[in-house]
């Protein structure tokens, strides 16, 4: 473990660790420290605290001193000179006809270096520009190309929400943002609505990404099948992530209904179903239910009456037909008996005639 203090050099800049070197400092104390750029003026953001040595970028440099009134006055003077340097550099860029946009000029505290931040679409050959700037300011010149996000962070502005930009007020680092975050939050994928002032995806999409990821993990997907508390299977039409409710399409006879349930009710129905002895299989249950409805489909009351009357008529016709069939069968049997008697009598007469001969 090592004792460190957190120091920030610019508004909403990164926090760097330094060795307090025995100085008693608190949050808001102005200090002078040595950095890779040289001697810098900074403000303590985080008081002395113990951190793991793995989180420290070696070597850990110490605080040089607590800023005096002269140091504060010098820092204010440097800020005023930066505006003049910005105007001169912008004029030089115009003279060299360079396709670059100047964003900011910064003096180090000891005036040993002057930094210019700019944006450009591609690589810029600014060697001649650096020579002109060095001869104009008589100090070391450094030009740094930055991205559109850093540009917006430096310039600031108002977001579409009406508040100051997050990157210019409290965000110290840019976290990765993806279109998946917008989809999980059910936001419109219109680029004008999910893009920030910089033209990139809004950083605030990442603020609630973990919360939405957890809430979405508890909900079924649209189009999947679930068991409702009434014991019927339905298809998920839509989900409400924040309310944790889903709308389910269920079949009620010949009609379809849309019912709304909380995810807790759905989970409880699923648990009861699984404890009943059979695993829950929504598509299988839905198919089984459709087959049962196909075999036995209830009829309406008025149609039932018609069906009953027509059924009686059919039964009467069937009885008449059966009676006719029985009569026909009886007549045929009597005719056959007469034929057999006639044949027998004829045979007897024939036999008697043969005997007489």
N, C-alpha and C positions, 0 to 999 in steps of 0.2 A: 504494500500500500504506500501511496505517496500523497503528500498534502499539496494541493494546487489551488489556484484561483482562476476563474474564467474571465477573460478580457475580450471586449469587442471593440473594433476600430471604426466601423461605420454603422450607420443606422441599419438595423436588421441584418448586419453582417454575421459571419460565422463567429462562434465563440472559441477562442484558443486558450489552452492551458499554459500557465506560467508558475514558476516557483515563487511563492510569496517572499522568500529571502528574508524572513524576519519582520517584514513590514505588517503593521496592523491595518488592514484594509477591509472595507465593507462594500456592499452593493451600492454603486453610484460613485465610488471614489475614482477620480481621474489619476492615471498613472503613466509613467514613461517606461517603455519596454524596448528590448532589442529584438528585431525580427530578421527574417531573411532579406527583407527589403531595406533594412537599416533601422535607425531609431524611430519609433512610432509613438504617437499619443493615443491612448486608449482609455476605455471606461470599464471598471470592474462590474460584471454582470452577475457573477456567482462568487460568493465569499469563500474563504478557505474551507476545503472539504477533502476527505480522503477518497481516492479513487484507485482502481486497479492499475498496476503499471502497464498492463497490456493495452489499456485505452489511451496511453500517453505516447505521443510521437517524440521519440528521442532525437536529440538531447533536449531536456526540459530547461528552457532558458529562464533566468531569474528576472524579477522586477528591478529596474534600475533605480527608480525613486518614485515617490508620490509627487504628482504634478504640482508645481508652484503657480503663483499668480502670473509670473513671467511666462511660464510654459503655456498656460491657458491663453494669454494674450498673443503669444507667437502662433499658436494653433489657429486662432481667429484670423490673424493676419494672412496665414497661408491659405485659408479658405477664400479670402477676398482675392488673392492673387490667382487662384484657380480660374476664376471667371475671366480674368484678362487673358490667361494662357489659352483658355477654351476658344475665345474669339480669334486670337492670332492663329491658332492651329487650323481653325475652320477656313480662314482666309488662305492659308498655305495649301490646304487640300484643293480649294477652288483653283488656285494658280496651277497646280500640277495636274488638274483635270482627272482626279482619282475618283472611282466609283465606290466611295465609302461614306458612311454616316458616323460623324463624331458624336459620342454619347456623353463623356465626362472627362475632365482633367483632374488629376490628383497630385499634390505635392507630398513628399514624405516630410516628416517632422523636422528633420535636419536639413532639408532643401538639397540633398545630394542627388535626388532623382525626381523626375517629372514623368508621370504616367498618363497616357491617353488611351481611353477605351473607345472602340469603334465597332460597327457592324458592317458586313459586306456579304454579297452573294457568293463570292469565291475568294481565291487568294489574290492579295494585292501586293504589288511591288512598290513598297514605300521607302526604299533606301534613300532616294534623293530627298524625300520629305523629311526623313530623320536628320539628314545633314543640315537642312535649312533650319529646322527647329533647334538643333543643338547650337548653331551659331547665333540664333535669336535669344535663347534663354541661358546660354553659358552653363549648362548642367547636363547630366546624363538624361537621355530621352528613351523612353520605352513605350512602344505601341502594342496594345493587346486587343486581339479580335475576340469578341464575345458573341453569344447567341441571342436570340430574340427574347428568351426568358430573362436572362441577366439584364438585357436592355430595359425591359419593363420594370424589373426590380429596382434598377437605379433611378429611373425617371418617375415611377409611381403613377397613380391615376385612380380612377373610379371604375369599379366593376359593374357588370350588368345588374347586380343586386343592389346597387346604390351605395355601397360601402367602399372604403379605401381598399386597394388591392392587398390581398393576404401577403403576397411576397414582399410588399413594401412596408408592412406593419409588424408582422410577427413570425413569418416563415423564414427560417435561417437556411434551410436546405430544400432543394427541389426533389420531391419523391416521385418515383415513376408513376405515370398515370396511363391507363389503357382504356380502350373503348368498351372492354368487358365490364368495367366499373359502371359505366352509364347504362348498359343493358341490365345489370343486376338491380339497379335502382329504378328501372322502368322509366327512364328519361327518354325524351325525344332524341333521336340520333341526328337531328338537323345540326350540321356543323356550326351554324350561327348561334345556336342555343347552348351548346356544350363547350364552346371555345372561349378562351379568355381574351383579354386585350392583346396579348402577345400573339394570338393566332393559334396557339396550342391548346390542347385539352385543359380545362380548368383544373387547377390544383385542388380545389375544394371537393372534387369528385373522390379524392382519396381520403377525405376526412371521415366519412361514414362507410368506407368500403368494407371494413371488418364487420361492422354491425349488420349491413345488408347481406354479407356473405353468410353470416350465422342465421339470420332470419329466413333467407332463401333455402338454406339446408333443411329447415323444418317443414317446408311446404312441398306438396307434390307438383310435378310438372304439368303444364297445360296439355290436355289431350290424354292424360293417364286416367286410370280407373281407380275409384276408391269406394269403400263401403260406408254408407251413410248410417247415422244413428237409428234410422227406421229399419235397417236390415236389408236395404236394396242397394244395388250397385249403380253408380253413376259415373259419367265422364266429366273431368274437370274442365270447365269453360274458361275461368279466369281466376287470378289470385290477387290478393291485396297484401303486399309484403308487410307494411307497417301495422295494419290492423290484424294481421295473421288470420285472415278469413279467406275462404275459397267459395266459388260459385260452381255448383254441380248440376249437370243436366241428368235428370232421372225420367224414366218412362212410367207413366201412370195410365195403364190401359192403352188406348189408341193415341193418347196425347203425351207431350213432353213438357216437363216443368223444370224451371231453374230455381234451385234452392241454395240458400247461403248457410254455411256452417263455419264455426271456428275450427282451427286446426286441432285444438284439444278435444273437441267432440269427435272429430274424425279418428284421431289416434285412439280414443277410448273405444270407439266402435270396432276398430281393427284389433285392439287387444282382446275384447270380449270374443270376437270371432276366432282368434287364434287359440284362446283358452277353451273354446268349445270342442277342440279335438281335431280340427282340420286347419291346415295352413290357409292363409288368406290368398286367394288368387282371383283378382277382380275380373280380368277378361274371361276367365272360365265361368265365373258366376254369371256374368252378363250374357254369355252365349247360352248357358243353361236356361236362364230366365226367358230368353227370346224363344227357345224351342218349346218351352212349356206354354207360352202365350200363343204360339202358332197352333199347337194341338188343341187347346181349349181356350177359345176366345169368347168372352162374354158378349151377349147381344143386348141391344137396347130394349126397354120395356115395350115400346110400340111395335118394334119388330118381333118381339116375343109373342105378342098377341096374334099378329098375322101368322106367325109360324105355327102357333097352336091351332088356329082355325084351319089352316091349310093342312096341318097334320091330321086333323080329324077327317077332313075330306079324303085324304089319301088312305086313311084306315078304312073308311066306308067303302071306297072303291076296291080295296084289297079284299074285304069281306065278300062283296058281291061277286068278285072274280073267283074267289075260292069256292063260293056256293055253286056258281055256274060250272066250275071245273068238276065239282063232285057230282052234279047232275049228269053232266056229259059222261063221266066215268061210269055211273050207274046204268045209263041207257046202253052204252057200249057192252057192258057185261051181260045185260039181258038179251041183247041181240046175239051175242056169241052163244049163249045157252040154247036159244031157239035153233040156231044153225046146227049145233051139235045134236039136238034131239031129232031134227029133220034128217040128218045124215045117218043117225043110228036106225031110224025107222025105215029108211030106204034100203039100208043094208040088210035088215031083217026080212023085208019083202023079197029081196033078191035071193036070199038064201032059201026061203020057203019055195020059191018057184023052181029052183034047181032040184030040190028034193022031190017034188011032184013029177018031174020029168024022169 
